[in-house]
Amino acid sequence: MQVIRGLHNLRAEHRGCVATIGNFDGVHLGHQAVFGHLREKALQFGLPATVITFEPQPQEFFAPAKAPARLTRMREKLHAVRDTGIDRVVLLEFNHKLAAMSAEQFVQRLLVDGLGIRYLFVGDDFRFGRNRAGDIELLRIVGEKQLFEVENMNTFVVGDERVSSTRIRELLAAGDLHQAAHYLGRPYTICGRVAHGDARGRTIGFPTANINLHRKVSPLNGVYAVSVSGLGNAKVRGVANIGTRPTVKGDRRYLLEVHLFEFERDIYGAHVEVEFGIKLRDEKRFDSFEQLRRQIELDSMAAKQFFLTDDINLKQQSDHP
């Protein structure tokens, strides 16, 4: 998958495509359905399927303090988009210059002059340009003149519920990882590089891998049973805390700390993927590190019990297909 970073990097060879535009945070089942439809159109037109997205997301630019928690950081999003079979991503930096661009300028510079678009797939509520003045009707008017087709996407529903990034955030915040995974089409994961911490966990018998979140706000908070990929051929199981460590004073940043079971290798600098299996409890403050140590013992036992039950269920399913 080709990634084009910025309008200034569009070249003549990039002209001619079918495309969709959006944030696509989480790349959930609804997004995957959009990309599947786009791939069908790409085959029909004989042109590359192109996803246009933004970094940062517009809400993060206009109101960073109120922006929702990211389901996926940009690297994770690009990997997930690539896995759907999309040919090309145009990644636009959302800055003052882009925010000030009129809706007509946005269409002309990006879609007409930059990409020579032939087909555009967007939602009915899509808004763009300065003061969000552009909408699907403007796109259709320009499309008739510039000979590109505009189609609106339908809401993607599972059961009776609309699948959206907002709904998945709500499920994660409520600890419903199973339903969140159902809407994502995969277990919820966070990727990052293992960094040096303060080694405090080692002093109480529970060394942790500290993983950079690259998020101002986390969609998860609390203690979880997790599986970690990237440390060898097999996943390594463990227990993780994601939050602000209230027992450790003076640190209000969101951190992801993972204690790996029966694992002692030096993994500083490794890029790992943490898969969240079940929420064990909320994060809370302890009056002493001894109380924290005892609680981590209980958390570890609960996580191991979860994995044992999960293994039994998987075996039963494989024995009775």
Stockholm file with secondary structure:
# STOCKHOLM 1.0

chainA/1-321         MQVIRGLHNLRAEHRGCVATIGNFDGVHLGHQAVFGHLREKALQFGLPATVITFEPQPQEFFAPAKAPARLTRMREKLHAVRDTGIDRVVLLEFNHKLAAMSAEQFVQRLLVDGLGIRYLFVGDDFRFGRNRAGDIELLRIVGEKQLFEVENMNTFVVGDERVSSTRIRELLAAGDLHQAAHYLGRPYTICGRVAHGDARGRTIGFPTANINLHRKVSPLNGVYAVSVSGLGNAKVRGVANIGTRPTVKGDRRYLLEVHLFEFERDIYGAHVEVEFGIKLRDEKRFDSFEQLRRQIELDSMAAKQFFLTDDINLKQQSDHP
#=GR chainA/1-321 SS CEEEESGGGCCGGGCSEEEEESCCTTCCHHHHHHHHHHHHHHHHHTSCEEEEEEESCHHHHHCTTTCCCCSSCHHHHHHHHHHTTCCEEEEEECSHHHHHSCHHHHIIIIIIIITCEEEEEEETTCCBSGGGCBCHHHHHHHHHHHTCEEEEECCCEETTEECCHHHHHHHHHTTCHHHHHHHHTSCCEEEEEEECCCCHHHHTTCCCEEECCCCSSCSCCEEEEEEEESSSSSCEEEEEEEECCTTSTTCCSCEEEEEETTCCCCCTTCEEEEEEEEEEECCCCCSSHHHHHHHHHHHHHHHHHHHHHHHHHHHHHHHCC
#=GC SS_cons         CEEEESGGGCCGGGCSEEEEESCCTTCCHHHHHHHHHHHHHHHHHTSCEEEEEEESCHHHHHCTTTCCCCSSCHHHHHHHHHHTTCCEEEEEECSHHHHHSCHHHHIIIIIIIITCEEEEEEETTCCBSGGGCBCHHHHHHHHHHHTCEEEEECCCEETTEECCHHHHHHHHHTTCHHHHHHHHTSCCEEEEEEECCCCHHHHTTCCCEEECCCCSSCSCCEEEEEEEESSSSSCEEEEEEEECCTTSTTCCSCEEEEEETTCCCCCTTCEEEEEEEEEEECCCCCSSHHHHHHHHHHHHHHHHHHHHHHHHHHHHHHHCC
//
